[in-house]
């Protein structure tokens, strides 16, 4: 955080992430030479003549990916991130952030854990019911600054917002992008097994709160133990706001975020808007932030200047998005992605019925590293998994549950997930530190989800 910017990609974090992604791109390119070529045609795997992927496609993948099937989605996400950055810069300059945080700190100063519990529940609920994950980044800066104002650290803010949204997305009570679309493809009812998923939701809610409570107790006792202690001290020195409230700004931005929340929910539940939530939210920010600034008596040119400076600060994020997307592009162009899926299925299929459930879970955990989008994996994998479930004798519900687990929680740990990288870059936390801090939590998640899959198997879920 600097004196002039509310959101900015940390230089050190940016370099580390680019090095990691560059290594992964190189390993993926080598893989195209080692794995036989093949593809699924109407659900049946077929080999194709071998060929070598040109070196220029590997080197130029971050640009060439824009011409692929996922190119439009990449452009939308990139625009979303920089519009978000510009909007928060305007919000900061017009006293919006200071007013909102000031109100929350004053309101919950004597019951900070209650505030944390409510915020975590909100973001988990948005993820579980409406499939909100990428969109949660819109509120990450405010939640991180709120955590700092309450005496906690940047990681606590990430936990309250990003981890909570990811946990909710992964429990998928009615998440339209995983359990919703998946149940449609597999020909089962969305309502089947909802009670079981609700139980899992509250168990995961308790796990996340326990994790965060242990963390804040530790840093309250010894602030130096925070993984972001030094950077947080700098942030506090250069804090971009005072906790004095501007009633007019508070009122204007409260209305703005209520409208934004309504748009997020509507774009998740209305069929004709599903799949367009990010463009809708980006447009809402683009238009809404200028309206808010004008309502607060600032000129259009001044607002535009602030907005453009905020966009510029987040521009490096686009490079990280392109490099992360390049990994799937290289596998697709090398015609080895379908082969990897087929070979994994051949290796792990067979044995007991519960082993088949674990195979599905493991398969998704592996494929998720290369294909992060649930909507991209569903048409590719779920017809195969549906047939596998029928052949082995397990329910389609449990196969879909294994898919949802493998698809969701890994978004919070895999470096090929651009949303995670952007969020970490925004707050200046390096990926290695994040991985180290959340590694045991991910292990706990793995154990709990396997247990829930086994219970589901026993009760014929």
N, C-alpha and C positions, 0 to 999 in steps of 0.2 A: 504494500500500500504506500502510495506517495502522497505528497501534498495536493496533487492535482487530480488524481484518479481514484474512483471508488472501486473499479474493477480493472485489473491489469494482470497479464500473464507473467508470472515470475520467471526471470531469465534463467536461473539455475534449474528450476523445475522443467522449463521448456527444453533445455539442452539434454537433460537426463532422459526425458520421455522420448525425444527424437532419436537418441542413441539406442534406446531399447527397441523402438519401433523399427529402426534401420536394421538392427540385428535380426529381428523377427522376419522382416521382408527378405533378408538374405537367406535365412534358413528355409523359408517358404519356397524361394526360387530353387534352392538346391533340391528340395523335396520333389519338384516337378521333374527332375532327372531320375529320381530313384523309384518313383511310384508309377506303375503301368497306367496308361491312359484309358479312360472309359467314361460312360455316362448312363444315366437312367432314361429309358425311353418307355413312356407309359407305365412306369413302375417296375420295369424289368431292366436289370443291369446288362449293358453290352460293352464289349471292348472295342476300341477304335485304334487305327494305325498309330504307331508311336511317332512322336516328333519332339523337337527341342524348342522350348519357348525362347524367342529371341531375347538377347540381353537388353535391347532397347525397351522392350515391354516391361522388364523388371525395373530398370532405371527410371523409366518414364511413368511407372504405375500411378504415382500420386496425381499425375495430370490425366492420364488415359482413363482412370477410373471414373472421371466425370462423364465420359461417353458410354459408360456401361449402364445396365439396367438400374443400378443403385445411384447413378449420377445425380438425378433430380433430388433424391432424398438427401444426398450429401450437400448439395447447394442450399437446400432449405434449412438444414441444421446449421450450416455455416452462417447464413444470413440471420438465423434466429439468435445465435450467440452474439454476434456483433451488434444487432439491434438491441438486444438485452443490455449489453455493456453501455451503449450510448444512452439508453433510457435511464439506467441507474446513475449515470453521471449527471443527467438533468435532475433526477430526483434528489440527489445529494446537494446539488447547487441551489435547489429551491426549498431546502429545509425539510424535505419529505422524510428522509431516513432518520434524521435527528428527532423528529417529532414522533414517529412511530416507535422508535426504540425508547425514547424518553418516556412515553406513555406506558409501555410494557414494563419497563424497569420500575417506575413509580408504583404501578398497579400490583406487581408481584414481588416487590423487593423483600417481603417477609415470607414468601412461600415460593422460592425459586424452583424447587423440585416439582411442585404442582404445575408450574408453567412449562417446565420441560416435558412432563408427562402428557400434557394437553397437546403440545406442539408435535411430539412424536406420534401420538394417536391420530392427529389430523393428517400428517403426511403418510402414515401407514394406511389410513382409511382411503385416502385419495389413490394410493397405489393399488390396494386390494380390490376396491370397488370400481374404479374408473381407469385403471391402467396408467396412472400418472407416474412417470419417472424422469424422462428428459425435462418435462415441464417444471419439475421441482427446482431446477437450477435457477428459475426466475426469482425465487425467494431466498436462495442460498446466501447472497451477500448480507441481507438483512438479518438472517438467523445467525450468521457468524459474528456480525457486529453486536448483535444482542448478547450472544454468549460471552464476548469480551467485556461488554458492559456489566454483566452479572458477575464478573470475576473469574470466569472460566477461560477456555482457550479456543483456538480455531478448530481443533479436532472435535471438540464438543459440539460446535455449530454444525460441522459436517455430519456428525452422528445424528443430531436432531432433525436434520433435513435430508441429506443424501442417503444415509443408511436407513432412515425411517421409510423413505419413499421406496427404496430398493427392497426392504423387508416386506412392505405391503404389496408391491408388484409381484413378489415371489410367492406370497400366500394366496393370491389370486382368487378371491371369493367370487367376484363377477368380472374380473379383469377382461375387457373385451378383446385385448390384443393377444392373450394367451389362452386362458380357459374358455373365453367366449368363442373366438375363431376356431380354436382347437376342437371344441365339442361339436361345432358345426361340421367340420371336415370329417370327424370320426363318427358322426351320426348318433350322438348321444345328447341327453338333455343337460343344459347348463345348470339346472337346479339339482341334479343328482349329486349327492355327496356334499352339498353345500354346508350342512351342519358339521361335517368332519373338517372341512376347510376353515370354518369359523373357529373351531377348537384350536387348530394349528395357528391361526391368526393371533389369538390371545396368548398362546404359549410363546410365540416369537416376539410379541409385544413385550411380554415380561422379560424375555431374554435380553432384548435390546436395552430396556430400561435398567436392568441389573448391570449390564456392561457399562452403560453410561454413568450410573450412580457410583460404581466402583472407580471409574475414571475420574469423576469430579471430586470424589472424596480424596483420592490420591493427590491431585494437583492443588486442592485447597490446603492440604497439609504441607505439601512441598511443591510450590509452583515450578521449580526448576526441573521437575520430573516430566513436565509436558514436552512432547516432541516438537512443539511449535513455540517453546518458551521465548527464545531469542527474537524470532520474527514478531511474536505477539507483543513483546516489550516495545519494539520499534513501532508497531501499529498503534499502540497506546500513546506513544510520544507524539505521533503524527495524526492522532485521532481526528477524523474528518468532521466530527460533530460534537456538539455539547448536548447534554441531556435536557436542555431547556426546550419546551414545546412551543411550536408555532400553531396555535389553534386552527387557523385557517388552512395551513398546509396539512395538518393532521386530518381535517375534515375532507379535504379534496382527495388526498391519497387513500383514505379509508374507503371512500366511494369507488375510487379507481380499482382497488384490489378486490372489493366485493364484486364488481362487475367482471373483473378478470377471473375470479373464482367461479362465477356463474358460467362464463364462457368455457372454462376448462371442463366443468361437469357436463354441460350441454354437448360439447364436442365429443365427449366420451360415450354418451348414452343415446344420442340421436343418430340413427343409422346413416342418414345422408351426410352427417358431419364426421363420422368416425374415420380415422385415418388422416384427418386434416387439422388435428388439434394444434400442432406446432405452427403451421402457417397462420391459423386463426389467432393464436396467442401473440405471434410475432407482429401481425397487423394491428392487434389491439394495443400492444406496447408502442408501436410506431405512431399510431394516431393518438392514443390516449395520453402519452407523455407530453406531446405538444399541447394538447388541450389543457392538461393540468398546469403546465408552465404558463400558458396564456391566462388561465384563470387566476394565477398567482401574480399577475401583473408584470410578467417579463416579456420582452419583445421576441418576436419570432426569430430574428437573426441571432439574438443572444442564445436562445434555446438551441438553435441549429448548431452554433459554434460549440456549445457544451456537448451536444449529441455526437458530433463528428469526432471530437477529441476522445470521447468514450469508446467509439467504434475503433478508432486507431489503436487504442491501448490493447484491445483484444484480438487484433488482426492475426497475430501469430498462432492463435488457436486453430485457424483454418488449416495451417500446415499439419498440425497434429491430427486433425480429422481426416485429411487426405491420406496421410501415411497409415493410419489405422485401417482405413477402408481398402488400402492397397493390398493387404494380405489376402482378403477374400478374392480380390480381382486377380491376383497372380495364380491362385489355386484354380479359379474358374477358367482363366485363359490357358492354363497348362493342362486342363482336362483331367485333373487328378482328385478333385474334391469328391465327386461321386464314387470314385474308386476307393478312397479312404473310408467312406461310409459303408460301402459294400464289404470291404475287407474286415472292418470292425464288426459288422453284423455276422460275417462268417466265422470269425474267431470266437465271439462271445455267445452266439446263439446255441441253444441246446442245454441239456442238463435239467435241473429242477425248475419248477415254475417261478419260484422267487428269484432264482438266478437270472431268469429272463427279465424280471422287473429291474434288478440291479444292472443288467446289461443295458437296458433302455436308459437308465439314469446315467450310467457311465458314458454311453454313446453321446448323449446330449451334452454332458460336461466337456467332452472332447471337441465336438463340433461347434459348441458355443464359442470356443476360443477363436474360431475362424469366421463364424457367422453369428454376429451378436443380435441381430433383429429376430424377434419371435415371429413376426409376420413373414419374414423371408424363409425361416426354417420350416414353418408349418406346411406349406404346399410341397416342399421337398421331402420332408421326413415323416409327417404324420400318416400319409397313406401306407408307407412301409411299416410303421409301428403298429398301425391298426391291423394290418394283415398278420404281422408277427404275433400280436396279442391273441388273435383268433386261432392261429396255428398252434400256439403254445398252450392255450387254455386259460389265459388270465383275462380279467375284465378290461375293457377299453378305458374305463374310468381310472384304473390304477396306472395304465400306460400313459394316459394324459397327465396324471398327477406327477409321475416321474419326469415327464417332459417339462412341466411347469417348474419343478424344483431345479432341474438342471439349467433351464433357460434363465431363471430370474436371479438367484443369489450370486451367480458368477459375474453379473454385471458390476458387482461391487469389488471385484478383485482382479479380473482379467485386464491386462494393459491394452488389449485390442478394443476395449469399449471406449469410444471417443467421449461419451458423456462423463465418465469417471475422470478421464485425463483433463478435460476442460475444467471440471469442478476443482480438481486438485491444483491446476494451474492458476485458476482464479484466486485461490486463497494462499498460494505460495507454499504448498506442501508437496514434497517430492514423493514420487510413486514408491520408491524403496521404503521410506518411512511409513507410508500408508500401509504397505504390504506387511511390514513387520508388526505394526500396531493392530491390524485387523486379522492377522493370520490365525490366531487361536479362536477368534470369533467364528471364522469360516470353518474351522475344524469342528467346533461345536454345532454349527449349522449342519454340516455333513452328517454328523452322528445322529442328530435329532431327526433329520429328514429320512435317513435310512430306517430309523426306528418307526417313524410314521408310515413309511412304505410297507414295512413288515406287518404292522398292525392292520393296515388297509388290506394287505394280502390275507391275513387271518380271518378278517370279517367279510371277505369277498366284496370289498368296496367297489 
